[in-house]
Amino acid sequence: MNAREVLADYYVHANEGDWSRWCDLFAEDTVVDEQLAGRIEGRARLRSMVTGLGELYASFENFPLHFLVDGEEAAVVSHISARSASGAAIEADVMNYFRIRDGRITYMANFHDTQPFQVLSRADGGEL
């Protein structure tokens, strides 16, 4: 798969809630700098972290608005529209930066306002 196809699948799988196939898009030794969760190293660790997303969100959609692909690097501006398990609305604009090699995401960083996601930590009294 080329970078644009990987990115298209990234958003399709996320919007379907198919976190297993979403994780398959990442390289074994991937590194993800995630705004809320911090640095995640390795696909196995990423997979273990996303298994609980279905419990955090009643609904989750990440709509890509702009793609910029330059060889193995890409940036995507998107909008997340979601509801927490308790029903609180989450709306956030996001920018993701990707490095993609051999059809797999080797590095990803996301940048967004963290305030809309605070409803997730308040829902159970714990931290994200």
N, C-alpha and C positions, 0 to 999 in steps of 0.2 A: 504494500500500500504506500502511496505517496503521502506527504504531509497533509495535504488538503483532505484526503480520504480519511486519514487517522482522526483529524479534527472533527470531521462530519460525524464519524462514529462515536467520538467522545461525547458529543452533545446528544445524539440519538440514544445511546445507552443510558446516560444520566437521566434523560427525560422519561425513559421507560422504567427507571428504577432498577435496571439490570446491572447491578454493581459488579457482578462477577465478570461479565463481558467488558465492562468499563475498565476494570483492573487489568484485563488481558491486553489492553492497549499499551500498558507501561512495560518498560524493560525490567528484567529481574533486578538490576542494580539501580533502578530509578531513584532520583532524589526529588522530593516535592517540598517546596516551601509554601506552606498553607497558612493563610492569614490567621485562622482561628486555632488550628491544631499544632502549628509550629513546623519544624523540620521532620519529614518522614523519609526514612532511608530504606529502600528495598520494596519490591512489589508485595512480598509476603506481609510486611508490616502495614502497607497501605490497604491490602485486602482485609486484614483483621480490623482495621479502623473503620472501614466503610460498611462492615456488616451490620452495624447498629443504626445506620442512617434511616432505615425504614421505621424505627421506633421514635426517632426525633421529629420526623416530618409526616404530617398527614397528607401533604402534597408537595411536590418539588418540580419546578420547571426552570431550566436555564436556557434562555433564548439567545443564540448568537446573533449579533447585530452587524459586526464587521470582522472580516478575516484579513490578515496580512501575512502572507507566506513568502519567505525569502530563503530558498534552499532548505536547510535543516532547522531553520528558526521560524517561529510563527508567533503572532499575537492575535488574540481574539478579545473583542469588547462584547460583553453580553449583559443580559439583565436576568436576575433571579427573581422569580415570583413563586412564593412558597407559603405554606401554613405549617406552623408547629403542631406537634401532636395535641396540644391543648387548644388549637384553633387560632392562635395569634398570627396575624399577617406578617410576612417578611418580604420586603421589596428592596433590592439592592442592585446597583450597577457594578459590574466586575470587569477587570482586565486580567487576562491570563497570558503569561509568556511561556512558550514551549520550545524545547529542543527535541527534535525527532530524528532518529537514526534507524535505518533498516526497518522502517515500518513500526517502530515502537517509540513511545515517549520516554526519553532518558532524563529529562528535567522539566519541571513545571513550577511556576510561581504564580500565585494569584494575589490580587490587590483589590480591596473593596472596603467600604465603610463597615466597621464591625458592629455598629450600633443596632442595625435591624436584627442581628442575630442574637442579641442579648436575651430575647424571649426564650431561646432554647435553654440557656443556663438557669433561668428563673423557673422554668416549667417543673423541674424536679428539685430545685434548691441547690443543685450542684454546679460545678464548672464544666465547660466544654472540654 
